[in-house]
Every structure is written in C-alpha cells, then in structure tokens.
Amino acid sequence: MSSSTTPDAPAHTATADRGAFSGRSAFIFAAIGSAVGLGNIWRFPAVAYENGGGAFMIPYLVALMTAGIPLLFLDYAIGHRWRGSAPLAWRRVKRWTEFIGWWQVLICVVIAAYYALILAWAGDYIFFSLKQSWGDDAAAFFGEFTQAPAPEASGLTGQIIWPIFISIVVVWVAVLATMVLGVENGVAKTSMVFIPLLVVMFLVLVIRALFLPGALEGLDALFTPNWGALLNGQVWVAAYGQIFFSLSVAFGIMLTYASYLKKKSDLTGSGLVVGFANSGFEILAGIGVFAALGFMAQAQGVEVSEVVSDGVGLAFIAFPTIIGEAPGGALIGVLFFGSLVLAGFTSLISIVEVVISAVHDKFGTTRAAASVIVVVPLAIVSTLLFSTSQGLPILDTLDAFVNQYGIVAAALVSTIIFAWVLRGLPTLRDHLNHRGSFKVGTIWMLCVAIIDPIVLAVSVFFATKELLATGAPYGGYPGWFVGLLGWGMAAALIVVAIILSMLPWSQRSHLDKADSDGDEVAPEVVRGVGLDDAGTDNPHQMRPHGHAAAAVR
C-alpha cells in the first residue's frame, strides 16, 4: 500500500497536473450547470403540484436548508480538502473508504449512457417543432419515433432507429470535444455560455406562456396551497427527494468540481449561490410549465389536473400538444426543447467529468487521453444500446434503480460513514470556516449527521417499497429484464466498486503526488478532531489538533 502524504513526508518530485477552474465564477457557473438539469424543468413542477401546491414551498425550503445545502457543503469540503476525484479523495480520507468514490463513478457511468438519449430526443424535437411533425397526436408520434415495444416485450436488443442513432453520436462528439478542452476551457466555459443562454431562453418561454389563454388557471393550480398536505409525511419526503436530486449532491460531481477550486476559495458562499440559483430556476420552470399546462387544459376543455404530467410524458407528449395548439407554437417548441438541450448538456458533461477525473487520477494520463479513454467506449455502448427500439424501456429501468434508488443508497452510506464511523465532520467544519463567508457549526453537523441520514433512510425505504409494491416486476417489464438492469445493476455497481478499490494505483497515478500547486495533500481524517488554524491563510495547511505530524493511509 502507498503511504500517506504528511507534513513529515519527503519532498515531492512530481505534481498532479489535474487542471483547475480559473476562479470562483467559473466554478459557480459549472456547478449551476450541473445542478440545473432536466429534473428542474420536467420534475419539479409536477412534484410541487402533487404535494400541496403553494404549501409545498415550506417543506421544499426546509429541505434546501437542512439537506441540500449541508450536503453540498459536505461534497465541497471533501473534494476541496483532499484535492482529487471521488475515488482519490475518499482514499485520502481513509484508505478503506475508496470504494465509495468508485461507487459514485460507476453510477455516473450508467447515468451518462442514458442521459445522452434524452438529449438526442430533445435535439430532434427542436426540428420537429418547426413543422409540428407530430400532427394531432403527440403520443402516437412519440411511440412511432421511439418504436418502444410493449413493456412485456422489452429486451436488450432491438432495431436501430437511425435518426436517434445519428443524434446520439452528435451528442457524444460534442461531449468529447468539450472534455478534451479541459476543466477551464471545456467544462467551465461551456457552462459560462450555456447557463446565461438557458436563463434568457427560458425567460422568453415563460413570458410567452404567461400570455396564453388559461395561463392564470395553470398558475392557480400550481400555487394554491393545500395546507393539509403539510401533515403528510410523504410530502416532506418528496421535498427532500426533489432537493437531493436537483442539486447533484452525493454522487461525485460537486466533490470533483470542488477539487479544481483554488485553495483560498469561499466554499460556503459559493454553495449558497449554487443552491439558491438552482431553486430559483426550478420555480421559474414551474411557472412556465404550468402556464402552458393551463392553456392546454383550457384548449381541451378539461381541468388542469387532467393534463399534469412529468418526465418524458411532459416533455415529449404534453408540450408537443401545447405547441400544436398555441399561437406561435414553433417558437415555444424551439425555446422549450432548446432549454432541455442546454440544461441537459451542462449536466451531462458534469456527470462525465466525474469518470474522466477518476481515470485521470488513477492512471496519471494526460487530460486528453483520459477524455478519449472514457468518452469513446461510453459513447459506443450508449449509442448501440439506446439508439434501438429498446432504448426507452432500458432507460426507464436504469433510471429507476441506478438514479432514483442507487444514488440515495450511496448518499446514505457515505453520510453515515463520514459522520459516524469516521467522525470527520469537525475536520470539514474547520476547513469550510477557514475561508467561508458563511460559517458552519453545530447546526450543520446535526443536519449532516442526524437529519440527512434519517431522511435518506426513509427515502430508501419508500423507494424500495414502491419498487416492490405491486408484487410484479417494475414497469410491467419481464422479470429477467428488471432483475438484470434493475436490482442486478444496482448490486453490481457496489461489487465492482469494491473490486476497483482493491486494485493498486499505478506509479504514474496522482495518489502520492503533490497537488497541482506543488503542495502536499492534507492528511487523512482523524476521528472527532478539528483542525489547528496556526495562523495560516491556506486551509490545506491546517492539521488535526494534536496531530501535527499526521498519520498513515
């Protein structure tokens, strides 16, 4: 095993050239680009409507303050202090916790593979919107477009759908070009262009939607409070779930991004900006979506409740129907699906960055080589698997078990291990406070150590219960299909993560190298011990109380 980098270690002869953000603004745009994704646009509005309407904002804000932002701070602190990808940072925390990082990496591999399919659909629908190719039946058109079979006929192989094949290839070419450019010139600059453009496009979409007939009825349906919902425990679980998924916490993205920040960075101030910017966009999305749904309900002569949907149904069936009936529908379509592409692309590159960063650290390759090693095989598998008629059922199953279930399980395990097994929160508290404009203390540690594990455990329980509730395989798919891509995939990621954590790091890896600035990396966490300030202006130079000559990995 390799020994830990400590203050008494020999001088380093090599540094890890990992790349870095040029400044706080680049990091914030990249982090917002990751957080603001498809879920903000197609998940939040329906979740809010179904869980109390205007009253939902109370548990939503409570969840943001007690789970979203505290877990965001946790991710930032781990990545920033131990200066590595998810596997490397967790290994530097404690040798045996490396598997958590690989678990997060593997989750990102699976999500990235199917996320590209959704972007491909959205890109195609931009052009479909110009001619309103779906005619009078958007649902039938989407079925013909995807050629998805009946659930019971789902399998692993199907007929290639060439328009989707080409679109997925275009998505992966764009991803590869972005990732090869690096952290600053690729990831950061893409987000700094796409996020302002996304906000402008969506504002135009919202303004247009607000002037549609029936828009006010839609907003009334969304914001009318059902105060009785606050007494329903599942409403609170839904609020925490929405915050958790929309902020990209606990599956390696924010940890990886924070590892590229300059040492003298305001982590807590940046976290607050990202957290509130993400929630602000979700509310904006809710206004735009429900204004449009109000118009759809009026046009069809039904209640708003009868047209509310989320996910794929909202994006590719409900909205095309709205576009077909609304004045200036082509403009609405270009703005809506263009927004999906922009939001989805910045999220996709953040997901892929987790994997590239891990490969870069593990093998010590160049950034360009790591990008090619990751993106090309991932693109081939993604294109061959998801460009067929089986793409939709495979996506649905993987999303349910790896994204909605697996991420929560990984977050629960990592939070319990860091807060209770390692008792490392005092270390991160002092690291965050050294340069942070918003100071954290007992309340933050209580949130991370008690409130968040309880909420995550309850979420895992309800998710498991929901997946098993009917007694039949998920989604009506064949049992072997759900067993392989659902439960099997969720379990396999854990097993493979443990195996990867046991493999030795190459001599070229970044494990024992100084960080990108040539400084030694902070020692591993010491149980229940905070950090000595010692008058330094660099939080990475702070050492555990009474452990100035810190220990071994």
N, C-alpha and C positions, 0 to 999 in steps of 0.2 A: 504493500500500500504506500501511497505517497504521503509524505508528512506535511503538516500544516504550515502555511506561511505565517510567521510570527515575528515580533519585533527583534527576537534574537537570531533569526534565521540568517544565513549567509546572504550577501548581496546578490540580487538577481542579475542575471546576464542577459535576460530577454524580457521583452514586454509583450503583452497581448494586444495586438492591433485589431480591436473589435469594432471600431467605428464609434461615433458619438453624435449626439444632437448638438447643433451649434449654440443653442441657448434654450432658455425656458420656453419661449414662444413656439419654437419648433416642436418641443416635447408636448406642449399643451395641444397643439393642433393635431399631432399624431395620436395622442391619447383620446381626444374628442372624436377623431376619425374612426378609431376602433370602437368606442362606446356607441356612437350614433350609427346604427346599422339598420338592417331590415326590421328587427323587432320593434324599434321605436315607431316605425311607420305602420306596420301591419299587425302588431300585437298589442301595444299599449291601449289604443282607443277601445278595442273590444273588451279588454280586461277591465278597464275603468268602468265602462258601461255596465258590464255584467256583475260588478262588485260594488254597487252603491252609487254609481254616477258621481255627482259632485262630492258626496261624502267620502268617496274612495281617496280623495286627496289627503285626508287626515292620516289613514294608515300608510299611504304612499310616502308622505313626507317623514313620518316616524321611521319607516323602513330605510329611507335615504339617510337619515341622521344616525340611526343605530346600527345599520348593517352595511349599506352601500359605501358610505364614506369611510367608516372604520376599516372595512376590508380593503378598500382602495389604498388607504394609508399603510396597511399591513403589506400589501403587494409592493408598493413603492419602497418601503423601508428594506424589505428583504433584497430586492433587486439592486437598490442603490448601495446598500452597505456591502454586499458580497460580490458586486461587480461581475455578474455572469448571467448566462442563460438560465432557464429554470433548473435543469439538472446540475449545472455547475454551482449556482447559488445555493441550492438545497444541500449539495455535497459539502459546501463550505460552512453551512450552518452546523451540520453534523454529518459525518460520513454516511451513516445508515439511512438518512432521510433523502438520499439522492433519488430513490425510486419515485418520490412524489413529483419531482421535476420531470422525469420521463413519462409518468402518467399524464401530466399536463401536456407534454409534447405530443403524445400519441392521440389524445383527444383532439388536439388541433389538426393533426394529420387527417383524421376522419372528417371533421367538420369542413376543412378546406376542400376536400374532394367533392362533397356535395354542394357546398356553397357556390361553387363555380357554375353549377347547373342553374341555380336561381338567377344568377347574373346573366347567364346566356338567355334565359327566358325573357328577362326584363329588357335586355338589349333588342331582342327580336320584336317585342311588343311596342317598342318605340316606333318601329317602322310599320307595324300593324295598325298603330293608332292613326297614322296619316291617312290610310284608306278605310279604317274601321273594318278590317278584314273579317272580323267575327260575325258581321251581319246582325241579325236579330237574336241570335242565340250564342252568347259568350261562353256558356258552359259546354255546349256541344262543340264549339270551335276549339276550346282548350283540350277537350278529350281527343279530338282528331289530331290536334297539334302534338300532344304528348304520346298519343296512341297507348295510353296506360291500360293494362288489362283489368279485368275484374279482380278484386282482391284475392279470391281463392285461386286464381290462375297465375299469381305472381311467382317469379323465379329470378335466377341470376343472369340469364341470357335472353336477349330479345333482338328484334330487328333494329338496325341502326337508323336513326332519323337524321338525315344528312343536314338539314338546316340547323338543328340543335348541335350536331357534331361540329359543324363549322364555327358556330357561335362559342362553344366551349373552348375550342382551340384558340380563338381570338382572345378570350378572357385570359387563358394561360400564357399566351405570348405577351400580353400587356403586363401580367404579373411578373413574368421572368425579366422583362425589360426594366421594370421598376425595382425589383430586388437586386439585380446586378449593379445598379447605380449606387446602392449602399444605404446606410441609415439616414444620412442627412440629405443627399441628393436624390434618393429614391423615395424612401418612406416619408420623411418629413416634408419634402417639397410637394409631393403628390397631395398630402393632406392639407398643406397650406393653400393649395389651389382649389382642391375639390370641396373642402368644407365651406368656405365662403360662397362658392358657386352653388353648393347644395342649399344653403340657407336662402340665398336670393331666389333660386328656382322654387323652393317650397313656399316662400312668402308670396310669390306671384300666384302659385297654385291656390294657396289659402284665400287670398284676396278674390281670385276668380270664383272660387267655390262659395264664398260668402254672399255673392250676388246672384246665386242660382235660386230659383223659386224653391221654397221648402227648406232652405238652409237653416233658418232660425228654429224650425221644428227639430232638425237634427241636433243642433246645439242644445236645445232644451232637453232633449232625450239624454244627451251625454252629461250635462251639468246639473240636472235636477237631482238634489241629494235624496238618497234613501237612508235616513239616519239609522233605521233598524238594522241595516247591513253591518254596522259597526259592532254589533253584538255577535256576529257570525265569525267564528274563528277562521274559517276558510278564506274569508275576505282578507284577513290580515296575512295569511299565508300567501295569498295571491299577490298582495302588495310587496311582500318581501321577495317573492319569486320574480316579479317584474323588475324590481331594482337590481336584484342579483344578476339576472341575465343581461340586462341592458347596459350595465357598467363594465362588462368584460373583466370581472374580478375572478380570481382564484383558479384561472386555468392558464397562467403563464404569460399572458400578453402584457399586462401592466408591470409585472415583475421584470420582464425583458426590456421593455421601454425604459423603465427607471434605471436599469443598469447602464444605459447610454447617456444618462444625465451627468452634467458636470458635478464635481464633488460639493461645491458650495451652492447647492440648489435648495430652494424653498419647496420642500416636498408637500407639506400640508396646505400651503396656499395654492399650489398647483392642483392638488387633489380637490379642493373646494371648487375651483374654477371648472374643472372637468365634470365633477358631479352635478353641479347646478346647470351647466351648459347642456349636459345630456338630458336632464329632466325638463329643462325649458324647451328643448326640441321635441320631446315626447308630447308635451302639452300642445305645442304648435301643431304637431301631427294629428292629435286628437281633434283639434278644431277643424282642420282641413278635411279630414276623413269624414267626420260626422256632418259637416255642412254638405258634403257631396252625398252622403247616405240619406240625408233629409230630402234632398232633391229627388233621389231615386225612389224613396218611399212615396213622395207626392206624385211623381210621374206614373207610378204603378197603382196608386190608389190604395196603399196599404200602410200599416203602422211602421214606424222606424224599426221597432223590434223585429219585424219580419225580414228585414234586409241586412241586419247586422251580421257580419262575419269577420273572420280574421285569417291571417296567414295566406296561404296560396289562394284560398277562396276569395278573400278580399281583393288581393292584388290582380288576379288573372281571370276572375269571373265577375265580381261586383263592380270593380272600377271600369272594365271594358263596357259593361252595361250602362254605367253612368255616362261614359264618353260617347256612346252611341246615341244617347237621348239628350245630352246637354248641348246648348248653343256653344259653338266654338270647341266642340269636343276634341278635335285633333290637338289643340293647344294643351288642353287638360291632360291628354294622354302623353304627350311628349314631356310635359313637366313632371307628371307622376312617375312614369317609368324611367325617365332620366334621373329623377331623385333616387329611385331604387338602385340604379346602376352606380351613382356616385357614392351613396351611403354604403352599399354593399361592397364596392371595390376597396374603399379605405378600411373596411372591416376585414376583408379577405387578406389584404397584404399584412395586416397586423397578426392574423392567425398564422399565415405562412412564415412570418418573421420569427415566431417562437421556434419553429422547426429549424429554420436556417441558422439561427443563433446557436441552437444546441449542437448542430453538426459542426459549425464553425469552431465552437469551443472544444468539442470532443476530439476533433481530428487536426485542428490547427491549420486548416486550409486557408486559402485566400477567400475573401468575401465573394468574389465572382464564382469561384469553384464551388463553394458551399451552396450558392444560389442555384447553380446548374444541377448539382447532385440532388438537391431536394425537389426543385420545381419540375424538372423533366420527368422523372419517374412518377411523381404525383400527378402531373398533367396527363400522362399516358393512361394511368389507371382511372383517373377521373373521367377522361374522355370516353374510354372504352366502356366503362361501367354505366355512366349516366347519360350517354347520348342515345341509348336504346329505349325501346318501349317499356323496359322495366325500370327506367330511371326514377320515376315518381314513387313507386312503392319502396324501392331501396332507400331513397332519400327520406321518406316518411318514417321508416323503421329506424334508420340510423339516427335521425334527429330526435326521436322519442327516447331512445335508450342511451345514446352517447352524449347528446347535447343536454336535453332536459333532465335526464336521470344521472348520467355519468359525471357531469360537471359538478352537480350538487354533492354527490358522494365524495368526489375528490376534494371539494372545498371543506366538507365536514371533517374528513380525515386530516387534512393539512392544518386546519384550525385547531383541532384538538391536540395534535402532536406539538404544534408550536406553543400553544398557550399552556397546556397542562403537562405534557411529557417533558418537553424541553424547558418549559417555564421561561421562555425567551422574550416575553413582552417588555420587561424592564429595559432590556438592551435596545429594542426598537423604539421604545418611548424616548429614550435619551438621544438616539440617533435622529429621530424626527424633530425633536425640540431644539437641537443644536442650531439649525438654520431656519427652522419653520416659523412662519409668521403667525400660525395658529397653533397654540401649544396644546399637547395632548397629555392626559394623565390618567387618573383612576377611572374616570367615566369611559374613556376609550378602551382601557384594558378590560373593564367589565363588559363592554359591548362585544369585544372580540372573544373573550374567554367564556362568557356565560350566555348572553343573549343570542349571539350569532350561531354557536353550536346547537342551541336548543331549536332555533328557527330552522336551521339546516337539517337537523334530525327529523323534525316534524315534516319538512318538505320531502325528505327521502321516504318517510313513512307513507305520506299521501300519494307520492308518485308510484311507489311500489303497489299500494292498494289499488290505485287506478289502473295500472297495467295488468293487474291480476283479477280485477273486479268481475269481469264477465264470465270468467272460467274458460273462455275461448281465447285463442291466440290474438294478440294485438292487431287491431285494424281489420280483422277478418282474414288476415293472411294465413298461408299454410303454417302449420306448427313448426316444421323444419326450418322455414324461412325466418320466422321470428326467433327461433332457437339459435340460428346461426348468426344473423345480422343484429339481433336484439340482445338477448341475455348472453349469448355466446361472445358477441363482440365486446360488451361491457366488461365481462370477466376476463377476456383475453387481453385487454389493454392493461389490466392490473398485473397479470402474469408476465407479459412481455416487458412491462416497466421494471419489474423486479429483476428480470434477467439482464436487461440493459444496465441496470445499476451495478451489477456484479462484474461486468466486463471492464477490463483495465483501460485506463486512458492512455492514449499514445504519447510518445515522447514529444511530439510536436504540439500536443494539446495545450490549452491555456490554463490547465489546472494549477501548475506551480509557477506560472509566470507572474511577473508584476503586472499591474493593471495598465491600461493604455497610457497613463501619465507616468509610468515608471515607478509608481509607489507600490509598496507591499499591500496585500489584501488584508482586510480585518480578520482577526482570529475567529474561531468558531464560538458559538454562543455558550455562555456559562449560566447554569441553572439559577434563575431567580436573582441575577445580579445585574445592576445597571452599569453605566459607563462613567469613567472619570473624565471630566472635561479637561483638566490640566492646562487650561488657557489656550488650547489650540483653536484655530479658526477652521480646521478641517475635521468634520465628524468622523472620518475614517481613521484618524489618528487616535481617537478615544479608545481606551481599553477598559475591560471589565474591572470593577472595583476589586482591588487586591490581587489582580492577575496581570500585572504589567508585562510579565514575560509569559504570555499566554501559551496555551497547551497544544496538543496534537490533534490531528484529524483522525 
